[in-house]
Amino acid sequence: MEGPFPLLVHDLGNRTDDCQTRFSISNQAVSTAAIHELKDYRCFESPQGWVLALEPASLHTFLWRPQDGQRISLPSPKQEFPRRCKCLLSDKPSSTSSCTVLVLDLDQPNLLVCRIGGSQWDSYNYELTMFLADDKPREIHMAKLKGIAAVGGKVYYTFTGHALGVVEFSPELSLTEFEVHMVELPDTMPFTSTYLVESCGDLFMVVVVFLGHNVHKIDKVDVYKMDFSRPEWCKVDRIGDRVFLLGGDSIGASNFGASCSASEHGLSSNCIYFLNNIAAEENYLHIFNLEKGTEEVQRPFRHKNGCLLPPPRPPMWLLPTDD
């Protein structure tokens, strides 16, 4: 597929040819073309750059790398993936890694797991309970309305305000959690959205703070790095020669966070690209330069090419697979 990567892709082409509109953030170019995999398969982006694809009729699944079209075949699940779900890889697929593919149901406490090279998809039901201030139990999902990221072969997610959940895969799948020193949010408690990002083997948390309850205006963006030795979130004002790419589905039911090299892809370092998935149907791209303390707002999909019907899915990131 033509780049340069990373790309934002949206279903805004002519409905008769099922084309997608692509926006390259490095050269600000917008183009429209049919992407075979996005037309014929259910596709789920992953922070590692690989896309999980499922053919609904045959249930054939594979990982697809948009950069060069490479595919990694996976077994067929026993049934169709959930109606609303997201994908995560425990590691980068390689001959030396033990990479596990996760499909997380956003409506039910269930996840599907398949090891690359394995023979089947395994289904797991889980129970996660948090207690509110009045000690009333509340069931939660590890992927809905929460940041989630894979670091070092483990998957971390925001369990509660003061705890991180962990999914481990060896020798078998297990769920645990541990307490962390949580960040201090403003006393006025404006509306926020939280994203977990893996970058160069480290775990980061990005907190997008909206202006009060106005999800169209962003007050600030704070970035924290996990110090596992304490454990504690430590605020940082730089992320080095990296960019963070944030988004997710509409109204924030599923948050997405990824990272890639800045210089290798023609981007400015220390920047966060936030596709505002909280403001439904807005799809504005906010660019925060942490070093300069600036914000730029772009509207890459302001021209909807005459589409009258709403797109079948929100914009998705197609990312490079950094070595």
C-alpha positions as CSV (number, residue, x, y, z in Angstrom):
1,M,0.0,0.0,0.0
2,E,1.2,3.5,-0.8
3,G,2.3,5.6,2.2
4,P,3.9,7.3,3.7
5,F,2.9,5.8,7.0
6,P,1.3,6.4,9.4
7,L,-2.1,6.9,7.7
8,L,-5.5,7.8,8.9
9,V,-8.1,5.8,6.9
10,H,-11.8,6.6,6.8
11,D,-14.7,5.1,4.8
12,L,-15.6,8.3,2.9
13,G,-15.2,7.2,-0.7
14,N,-18.0,6.7,-3.2
15,R,-20.4,4.1,-1.8
16,T,-20.6,2.4,-5.2
17,D,-16.9,1.4,-5.2
18,D,-16.3,1.1,-1.4
19,C,-13.2,3.3,-1.5
20,Q,-11.5,4.6,1.6
21,T,-10.1,8.1,2.1
22,R,-6.5,8.1,3.3
23,F,-4.7,11.0,5.1
24,S,-0.9,10.9,5.5
25,I,0.1,13.0,8.5
26,S,3.6,13.4,7.4
27,N,2.9,15.1,4.0
28,Q,-0.7,16.2,4.7
29,A,-1.9,14.4,1.6
30,V,-5.4,13.1,1.1
31,S,-6.1,10.4,-1.4
32,T,-9.0,8.0,-2.2
33,A,-8.5,4.4,-3.2
34,A,-10.0,0.9,-2.6
35,I,-8.1,-1.1,0.0
36,H,-8.9,-4.7,-0.7
37,E,-8.6,-6.0,2.9
38,L,-10.8,-3.2,4.3
39,K,-13.4,-3.9,1.7
40,D,-13.7,-7.7,2.0
41,Y,-12.8,-8.4,5.7
42,R,-13.6,-7.2,9.1
43,C,-10.4,-5.5,10.1
44,F,-9.1,-4.5,13.5
45,E,-6.1,-2.2,14.0
46,S,-3.5,-3.1,16.6
47,P,-0.9,-0.8,18.2
48,Q,1.9,-2.9,16.7
49,G,0.9,-1.9,13.1
50,W,-0.5,-5.4,12.2
51,V,-4.2,-5.5,11.3
52,L,-6.3,-8.6,12.3
53,A,-8.6,-9.5,9.4
54,L,-11.6,-11.9,9.4
55,E,-13.6,-13.1,6.4
56,P,-17.1,-13.4,7.7
57,A,-18.3,-16.2,5.4
58,S,-15.4,-18.6,5.9
59,L,-14.2,-17.3,9.3
60,H,-10.6,-17.3,7.9
61,T,-8.4,-15.0,9.9
62,F,-4.9,-13.6,9.4
63,L,-2.7,-10.7,10.4
64,W,-2.0,-8.2,7.6
65,R,0.8,-5.7,7.5
66,P,-0.4,-2.7,5.4
67,Q,3.2,-1.5,4.7
68,D,4.0,-4.4,2.4
69,G,1.0,-6.7,2.3
70,Q,2.6,-9.5,4.3
71,R,0.2,-11.9,5.9
72,I,0.4,-14.3,8.8
73,S,-2.2,-17.0,8.7
74,L,-4.2,-17.8,11.8
75,P,-6.7,-20.6,12.6
76,S,-10.4,-20.0,12.0
77,P,-12.5,-19.3,15.2
78,K,-15.5,-21.5,15.9
79,Q,-17.8,-18.5,15.4
80,E,-17.9,-14.9,14.2
81,F,-16.1,-12.3,16.3
82,P,-18.3,-10.2,18.6
83,R,-20.2,-7.4,17.1
84,R,-18.1,-4.8,18.9
85,C,-14.5,-5.8,19.7
86,K,-10.9,-4.7,19.5
87,C,-7.6,-6.4,18.8
88,L,-4.3,-6.4,20.7
89,L,-1.1,-8.3,20.2
90,S,1.0,-9.3,23.2
91,D,4.2,-8.7,21.3
92,K,5.6,-8.0,17.9
93,P,5.1,-11.0,15.6
94,S,8.5,-12.5,14.8
95,S,10.2,-15.9,14.7
96,T,11.7,-15.4,18.1
97,S,8.7,-14.0,20.0
98,S,5.8,-15.8,21.5
99,C,3.1,-13.5,20.2
100,T,-0.5,-13.9,21.3
101,V,-3.4,-12.3,19.4
102,L,-6.3,-11.1,21.6
103,V,-9.8,-10.1,20.5
104,L,-11.6,-8.3,23.3
105,D,-15.3,-8.1,23.4
106,L,-16.5,-4.6,24.2
107,D,-19.9,-5.7,25.4
108,Q,-19.3,-8.9,27.3
109,P,-16.5,-9.9,29.7
110,N,-15.0,-12.3,27.2
111,L,-11.8,-12.5,25.2
112,L,-10.5,-14.7,22.4
113,V,-6.9,-15.7,22.4
114,C,-4.8,-17.3,19.7
115,R,-1.0,-17.9,19.6
116,I,0.7,-17.3,16.3
117,G,1.5,-20.7,15.1
118,G,-1.3,-22.2,17.2
119,S,-4.1,-24.4,16.0
120,Q,-7.2,-22.7,17.5
121,W,-8.8,-19.7,19.1
122,D,-9.5,-20.2,22.8
123,S,-12.4,-18.3,24.5
124,Y,-12.1,-17.0,28.1
125,N,-14.8,-15.5,30.3
126,Y,-13.6,-13.3,33.1
127,E,-14.9,-11.5,36.1
128,L,-13.5,-8.1,37.1
129,T,-15.2,-6.2,40.0
130,M,-14.5,-2.8,41.4
131,F,-16.1,-1.3,44.4
132,L,-17.6,2.2,44.4
133,A,-17.5,4.7,47.2
134,D,-20.5,3.2,48.8
135,D,-18.9,-0.3,48.6
136,K,-21.3,-1.4,45.9
137,P,-19.7,-3.8,43.5
138,R,-19.5,-2.9,39.8
139,E,-18.4,-5.2,37.0
140,I,-16.0,-3.8,34.5
141,H,-14.5,-4.8,31.2
142,M,-10.8,-4.6,30.6
143,A,-11.1,-2.9,27.2
144,K,-14.3,-0.8,27.3
145,L,-13.7,2.9,28.2
146,K,-10.2,2.0,29.3
147,G,-6.6,2.3,28.1
148,I,-4.9,-1.0,27.3
149,A,-1.4,-1.8,26.0
150,A,1.1,-4.7,25.7
151,V,4.6,-4.4,27.2
152,G,7.1,-7.2,27.4
153,G,4.6,-9.9,26.5
154,K,2.1,-8.8,29.1
155,V,-1.1,-6.8,28.6
156,Y,-1.8,-3.9,31.0
157,Y,-5.1,-2.1,31.4
158,T,-6.5,0.5,33.7
159,F,-8.3,-1.6,36.3
160,T,-9.4,1.2,38.7
161,G,-8.1,4.7,39.4
162,H,-5.4,3.3,41.6
163,A,-4.7,-0.1,40.1
164,L,-3.4,-1.7,36.9
165,G,-4.7,-5.0,35.6
166,V,-2.3,-7.5,34.0
167,V,-3.0,-10.3,31.5
168,E,-0.2,-12.9,31.3
169,F,-0.1,-15.9,29.0
170,S,2.6,-18.2,30.4
171,P,2.2,-21.0,31.4
172,E,-1.5,-20.3,31.0
173,L,-3.7,-17.2,30.8
174,S,-4.0,-15.4,34.1
175,L,-5.5,-12.1,35.3
176,T,-4.0,-10.1,38.2
177,E,-3.8,-6.5,39.3
178,F,-1.5,-4.3,41.4
179,E,-1.8,-1.0,43.1
180,V,-0.1,2.1,41.6
181,H,0.4,5.6,42.8
182,M,-2.2,7.3,40.5
183,V,-1.9,10.7,39.0
184,E,-3.6,13.7,40.5
185,L,-6.6,14.9,38.4
186,P,-8.0,18.4,38.8
187,D,-10.3,19.0,41.8
188,T,-13.1,20.2,39.5
189,M,-13.0,16.8,37.7
190,P,-13.4,17.9,34.0
191,F,-14.2,15.2,31.5
192,T,-11.1,13.2,30.7
193,S,-10.1,10.3,28.4
194,T,-7.2,8.0,29.2
195,Y,-4.9,6.1,26.8
196,L,-2.2,3.5,27.5
197,V,0.7,3.5,25.0
198,E,3.7,1.2,24.7
199,S,6.8,2.9,23.3
200,C,10.3,1.4,23.1
201,G,9.5,-1.2,25.8
202,D,8.1,1.4,28.2
203,L,4.5,2.0,29.3
204,F,3.0,5.5,29.1
205,M,-0.4,6.9,30.0
206,V,-1.8,9.9,28.2
207,V,-4.6,11.8,29.9
208,V,-6.6,14.1,27.6
209,V,-8.3,16.7,29.7
210,F,-11.3,18.4,28.1
211,L,-12.5,21.9,29.0
212,G,-15.1,21.1,31.6
213,H,-17.6,18.8,30.0
214,N,-17.1,20.2,26.5
215,V,-15.7,17.3,24.5
216,H,-15.0,19.6,21.5
217,K,-12.4,21.7,23.4
218,I,-9.2,20.3,25.0
219,D,-7.7,22.0,28.0
220,K,-4.5,20.1,28.1
221,V,-2.7,16.7,27.6
222,D,-0.6,15.2,30.3
223,V,1.8,12.3,29.8
224,Y,3.0,9.9,32.4
225,K,5.6,7.1,32.3
226,M,5.2,4.0,34.5
227,D,8.0,3.3,36.9
228,F,7.5,-0.4,37.6
229,S,10.0,-0.4,40.4
230,R,7.8,1.7,42.7
231,P,5.2,1.3,41.0
232,E,4.2,4.8,40.1
233,W,3.1,7.1,37.2
234,C,5.8,9.8,36.7
235,K,4.9,12.9,34.7
236,V,7.1,13.6,31.7
237,D,7.3,16.5,29.3
238,R,9.1,14.7,26.5
239,I,8.8,11.4,24.7
240,G,12.0,11.6,22.7
241,D,12.1,10.9,19.0
242,R,8.7,9.4,19.1
243,V,5.1,10.3,18.3
244,F,2.0,8.9,20.0
245,L,-1.1,8.2,17.9
246,L,-4.4,8.1,19.8
247,G,-8.0,7.4,18.8
248,G,-10.6,4.7,19.1
249,D,-14.2,4.2,18.2
250,S,-17.0,6.7,18.6
251,I,-17.8,8.2,22.0
252,G,-14.7,6.5,23.4
253,A,-16.1,3.0,24.0
254,S,-12.7,1.7,22.9
255,N,-9.5,3.7,23.3
256,F,-6.5,3.2,21.0
257,G,-2.9,4.2,21.6
258,A,0.2,3.5,19.6
259,S,3.7,4.9,19.1
260,C,6.2,5.1,16.2
261,S,9.5,6.8,15.3
262,A,9.3,10.4,14.4
263,S,12.4,11.0,12.3
264,E,12.0,7.7,10.4
265,H,8.6,8.8,9.1
266,G,9.1,12.5,8.5
267,L,7.3,13.7,11.7
268,S,8.2,16.1,14.4
269,S,9.3,14.5,17.6
270,N,7.7,14.9,21.0
271,C,4.2,15.1,19.4
272,I,0.9,13.5,20.2
273,Y,-1.7,13.0,17.4
274,F,-5.1,12.7,19.0
275,L,-8.0,11.9,16.7
276,N,-10.9,13.1,18.9
277,N,-13.0,9.9,19.1
278,I,-14.9,11.3,22.1
279,A,-16.7,14.0,20.1
280,A,-19.0,11.8,17.9
281,E,-18.6,12.4,14.2
282,E,-16.2,15.3,14.7
283,N,-12.9,13.4,13.8
284,Y,-10.7,16.4,14.3
285,L,-7.0,15.7,14.6
286,H,-5.4,17.5,17.5
287,I,-1.6,17.7,17.4
288,F,0.1,18.5,20.7
289,N,3.8,19.4,20.7
290,L,5.0,18.6,24.2
291,E,8.3,20.5,23.9
292,K,6.8,23.7,22.5
293,G,3.5,23.4,24.4
294,T,1.4,24.1,21.3
295,E,-1.7,22.6,19.8
296,E,-2.8,22.5,16.2
297,V,-6.2,21.3,15.0
298,Q,-6.6,19.7,11.6
299,R,-9.7,18.5,9.8
300,P,-8.5,15.8,7.4
301,F,-11.9,14.5,6.5
302,R,-13.8,17.8,6.2
303,H,-14.6,16.9,2.6
304,K,-16.9,13.9,2.7
305,N,-16.9,13.2,-1.0
306,G,-20.7,13.4,-1.3
307,C,-21.4,10.6,1.2
308,L,-25.0,10.8,2.6
309,L,-24.9,7.8,4.9
310,P,-22.7,7.7,8.0
311,P,-19.5,5.7,7.5
312,P,-19.7,2.1,8.8
313,R,-16.7,2.6,11.1
314,P,-14.7,5.5,12.6
315,P,-11.3,6.5,11.2
316,M,-8.6,4.0,11.9
317,W,-4.8,4.2,12.1
318,L,-2.7,2.2,9.7
319,L,0.8,2.2,11.3
320,P,4.3,1.3,10.4
321,T,5.8,-1.7,12.1
322,D,8.9,-0.3,13.6
323,D,11.8,-2.7,14.3
